Every structure is written in structure tokens, then in C-alpha cells.
């Protein structure tokens, strides 16, 4: 990821990752008359940054439409996909580590849950 | 989030090989940032959040990843069991465990993780914020 030449400015802010962008958007839309939008941004940050994080540069764009109706969001079994992504990252990481020496391994999902469960 | 492990090879029950000393574990999980946003939240925003399915996210604590524990547990995972093997015992990880830990519902409609991307206001805002980068 690199900055587009010629589009920078002293007063502009740039975001290297979507979570920083969402946190900023939460701040920008924190007025009481924009609570609906604020709630959608905050919920998006939870989905993309906490429950289903995959890369630092790409929000979980296929999930963003779920936050458009927060009432309908409660109808879904959210624990199941969180479990699925967590198990997937455990198994992928285990497989990768067994295949050879790696200096760095990327964990996806809400991976701190692994240790919370045991503790 | 970045953690470094200096744990030696072979300490896990199910570990079958591979050098993992000095492995850096990277995670994009942004619990710390979420907790920081929560602490700055106004009473109005908190009240609105408490009426949603994500309300228990307000109670999350900033738990750092413990590198040795995480790596050891990954090694102890038995894929066919969907469980950890710890001290000769099977410790399964169920969807309901995730529901208990996160406060999210375990029952309901299926979430399509890889569904079709739909244009949304929030998506456009995020893309706008990040438009200066490629």
C-alpha cells in the first residue's frame, strides 16, 4: 500500500488500515443527530476489526450490509462464523508451522478467544 | 498486535514437526482499539449500543495475546476433534463456547461470510477515508 502521488495535503489525514479509518469515522460522526450512522460505523468496526479481521487493508466488505439494519442483525447466529474463522485460523496456522520454519505467521479472526477459553 | 514466541519445538501434544522457535505471530484483531473507542463513548452512544446484538462488546477488556500460550494451544489442536488435547484430555471448542465468551447469539439465521458485496453507506465512507491509498 502506498500513498497516491499528488493527492496528499497538509490538512488531510491518511489511513493505512480500515480500523483506523473506522475509528476516525466514529469520531467524525459522533454528534447526536447522526447516531444511526455512528452505530453502523461502530458495528462495522466490530465486524471487520474484531470478529472477522483478515488483512490490515481490507474491511470485511461482504458483511457491511448487515449493519444497515441493526434490528435484523440480532436474528443471525453470529457466534457460528466467529467460531468458523477461529477454527480455520488455528488449523491453517498449525499446518503452516508444520510445513517448515517460518519467521512470521498471520492469525485471522478473534484469536484471543483461544486463550480466554483456556484461562 | 504482534507477539513473538521463543518456545521450543515439540512441546505440544499434537505437534508433528517444523521449526517454530522465534516465530512472530501477527494478528489483525483490534481489541485494544475497540476498547479505546468504548472508553470515549458518550452516554447516548452507549445507550444505543446496549439495544443491539453487539451490546456485550461494550464489556470487552483489552486482553493482550499471550504468545507462548497461543502457540502452544495451536499446536495442541486436533482438527478431526475440533478440540485441544491438553494433558491427555480433550477440550473441545464449541460454537456455544464462542457464544458464551463473546455474548453473540449461537442460534439464528446463517451469516454469509463470503456473500456478494453490497454497496452500503458505511462501505462508501470507509473507502472514501482510504481512497488516498492503494
Interface residues (C-beta under 8 A of the other chain):
Chain A: X1 X2 X3 X4 X7 X8 X12 X14 X15 X16 X18 X19 X20 X21 X22 X23 X24 X25 X26 X30 X32 X35 X37 X38 X39 X40 X41 X42 X43 X44 X45 X46 X49 X50 X51 X52 X53 X54 X55 X56 X57 X59 X61 X62 X63 X64 X65 X66 X67 X68 X70 X73 X74 X75 X76 X77 X78 X79 X80 X81 X82 X83 X84 X85 X86 X87 X90 X91 X93 X94 X97 X98 X99 X100 X101 X102 X103 X104 X105 X106 X107 X108 X109 X110 X111 X112 X113 X114 X115 X116 X117 X118 X119
Chain B: X14 X15 X16 X17 X18 X19 X20 X22 X23 X24 X25 X26 X27 X28 X29 X30 X31 X33 X34 X36 X37 X42 X44 X45 X48 X49 X52 X53 X54 X57 X63 X64 X65 X66 X69 X70 X73 X74 X75 X77 X79 X82 X84 X86 X91 X93 X94 X95 X96 X97 X98 X99 X101 X102 X104 X105 X106 X107 X108 X109 X110 X111 X112 X113 X114 X115 X116 X117 X118 X120 X121 X122 X123 X125 X126 X129 X130 X132 X133 X134
